[in-house]
Amino acid sequence: RPMVRYYTSSQGEPAFSALIVLRTADDASTAISDLERAVKAIDPRVSSGPWLTMEQQLGRQMNPQRFGIFVLGSLAVIALVLTGLGIYVVAASMAAGRRREMTIRSALGASRASIGGLIVRETAWLVGGGTAGGLMLAWSGARTIRTLLFRVEPLDPLTIVATVASVILVSLLVTLRPAVGAGRCDLAQVLREE
């Protein structure tokens, strides 16, 4: 229940503020200018403003949430980039470590597609295992984090599917270069290096 206090001007209350809510069918800027003129007509010493529309006021109130979403989105993008880099390094090191084997397979008649497919399959197994482990950790952590959330489900199926699809797509894209490179092994050059 609000408390109302009355002060006379001689008591010298240092600051007084009032909240004015105005509803209009006209344009908001026209209503604001009419309101400013009316306030100045009552007392020219009164400083008024800033005048905000309901959309502007809601926008101000949502700024912390928008900033939080921006930070979380940025961290998600950074995590996806780091995931892609990690998968690329693993695929490239697998292709480099098995270069001699890939060259022998190529000399025995294996096609470039089958050699590149070998790298893609092995990387897919690693990505699949990591994804399964991540989903299990997310499921087990959801029970803990549920107590910190208010009317929000920690395991949103759409978010989980989108995240898994993003990781799979990024892993496929970054694995293609090492896979294509593995399919282009030159037997003479590998034998010279050995």
C-alpha positions in Angstrom: 0.0 0.0 0.0 1.6 3.3 -1.0 2.2 6.0 1.6 1.2 9.5 0.8 3.0 12.5 2.5 2.2 16.1 2.1 4.8 18.8 2.4 4.3 22.5 2.4 6.7 24.5 0.2 8.2 26.1 3.3 9.4 22.7 4.6 11.7 22.6 1.6 11.3 19.0 0.4 14.4 18.8 -1.8 13.2 16.6 -4.6 9.8 15.6 -5.9 9.2 13.3 -8.8 6.0 12.2 -10.4 5.2 9.5 -12.9 2.7 10.5 -15.5 1.1 7.9 -17.7 -0.7 9.2 -20.7 -3.0 7.3 -23.1 -3.7 8.8 -26.4 -5.2 7.8 -29.7 -3.1 10.4 -31.5 0.6 10.3 -32.4 2.8 10.0 -29.3 5.0 12.9 -30.2 2.0 15.2 -30.5 0.6 14.1 -27.1 4.0 14.6 -25.5 4.4 18.1 -26.8 0.8 18.9 -25.6 1.7 17.5 -22.1 4.9 19.5 -21.9 3.0 22.7 -22.7 0.4 21.9 -20.1 3.1 21.2 -17.4 4.9 24.4 -18.2 1.6 26.3 -18.1 1.0 25.1 -14.5 4.6 25.8 -13.3 7.4 26.9 -15.7 10.0 26.0 -13.1 9.1 22.3 -13.3 11.6 20.3 -15.3 9.8 17.5 -17.2 11.0 14.5 -19.1 12.3 12.4 -20.4 9.1 11.4 -22.0 9.0 7.8 -23.2 6.5 5.8 -25.1 5.6 2.4 -23.7 7.7 0.7 -26.4 10.7 2.8 -25.4 10.2 2.2 -21.7 9.9 -1.6 -22.3 13.0 -1.4 -24.5 15.0 0.2 -21.7 13.8 -2.4 -19.2 14.8 -5.2 -21.6 18.4 -3.9 -22.2 20.0 -6.2 -19.5 18.3 -9.2 -21.0 19.4 -8.2 -24.5 22.9 -7.8 -23.3 22.8 -11.2 -21.6 21.5 -12.8 -24.8 24.2 -11.1 -26.8 26.9 -12.4 -24.5 25.6 -15.9 -24.4 25.2 -15.9 -28.2 28.7 -14.7 -28.6 30.0 -17.4 -26.3 28.1 -20.0 -28.3 29.6 -18.8 -31.6 33.1 -18.9 -30.0 32.4 -22.4 -28.7 31.3 -23.5 -32.2 34.4 -22.0 -33.8 36.7 -23.7 -31.3 34.8 -27.0 -31.9 35.4 -26.6 -35.6 39.1 -25.9 -35.1 39.5 -28.9 -32.8 37.8 -31.2 -35.3 39.9 -29.8 -38.1 43.1 -30.4 -36.2 42.0 -34.0 -35.3 41.1 -34.8 -38.9 44.2 -33.2 -40.3 46.5 -35.1 -37.8 44.7 -38.4 -38.6 45.2 -37.8 -42.3 48.9 -36.8 -41.8 49.6 -39.7 -39.5 48.1 -42.2 -41.9 49.6 -40.7 -45.0 51.7 -43.7 -45.8 48.7 -46.0 -45.4 46.6 -43.8 -47.6 49.3 -43.8 -50.3 49.5 -47.6 -50.3 45.7 -47.9 -50.5 45.8 -45.4 -53.4 48.6 -47.5 -55.1 46.5 -50.7 -54.7 43.6 -49.1 -56.5 41.5 -47.3 -53.8 39.6 -44.3 -55.2 40.1 -40.8 -53.8 36.5 -40.9 -52.6 37.0 -44.0 -50.5 40.3 -42.7 -49.0 38.7 -39.4 -48.1 35.6 -41.2 -46.8 37.8 -43.1 -44.4 38.9 -39.9 -42.8 35.4 -38.6 -42.7 34.1 -41.8 -41.1 36.7 -41.8 -38.4 36.1 -38.2 -37.6 32.4 -38.8 -37.6 32.9 -41.6 -35.0 34.8 -39.1 -32.8 32.3 -36.4 -33.2 29.4 -38.8 -32.6 31.1 -40.0 -29.4 31.7 -36.4 -28.2 28.1 -35.4 -29.0 26.7 -38.4 -27.1 28.9 -37.5 -24.2 27.8 -33.9 -24.3 24.1 -34.9 -24.4 24.6 -37.1 -21.4 26.3 -34.3 -19.5 23.5 -31.9 -20.5 20.9 -34.3 -19.3 22.6 -34.9 -16.0 23.3 -31.2 -15.5 19.7 -30.3 -16.3 18.4 -31.7 -13.0 20.9 -29.5 -11.1 20.2 -26.3 -13.1 16.4 -26.8 -13.0 16.4 -25.4 -9.5 18.0 -22.1 -10.7 15.4 -21.5 -13.5 12.0 -20.0 -13.2 9.4 -21.3 -15.6 12.1 -22.3 -18.1 12.9 -25.9 -19.1 16.6 -26.6 -19.2 16.3 -29.3 -21.9 14.6 -27.6 -24.8 14.4 -30.1 -27.6 14.6 -27.5 -30.4 17.7 -26.0 -29.0 19.4 -29.4 -28.5 18.6 -30.5 -32.0 19.8 -27.2 -33.5 23.0 -27.4 -31.5 23.7 -31.0 -32.5 22.9 -30.2 -36.1 25.3 -27.2 -36.0 28.1 -29.3 -34.6 27.6 -32.0 -37.2 27.5 -29.5 -40.0 30.6 -27.7 -38.9 32.4 -31.0 -38.4 31.5 -32.2 -41.9 32.7 -28.9 -43.4 36.0 -28.8 -41.6 36.7 -32.5 -42.3 36.3 -32.1 -46.0 39.7 -30.4 -46.6 41.8 -33.1 -44.8 39.8 -35.8 -46.5 40.3 -34.4 -49.9 44.0 -33.9 -49.1 44.3 -37.5 -48.0 42.8 -38.6 -51.3 45.5 -36.8 -53.3 48.5 -38.6 -51.9 51.4 -38.9 -54.3 53.2 -42.3 -54.0 56.5 -41.1 -55.4 56.7 -38.2 -53.0 55.8 -40.3 -50.0 58.4 -42.9 -50.9 61.0 -40.1 -51.3 60.1 -38.7 -47.9 60.4 -42.2 -46.3 
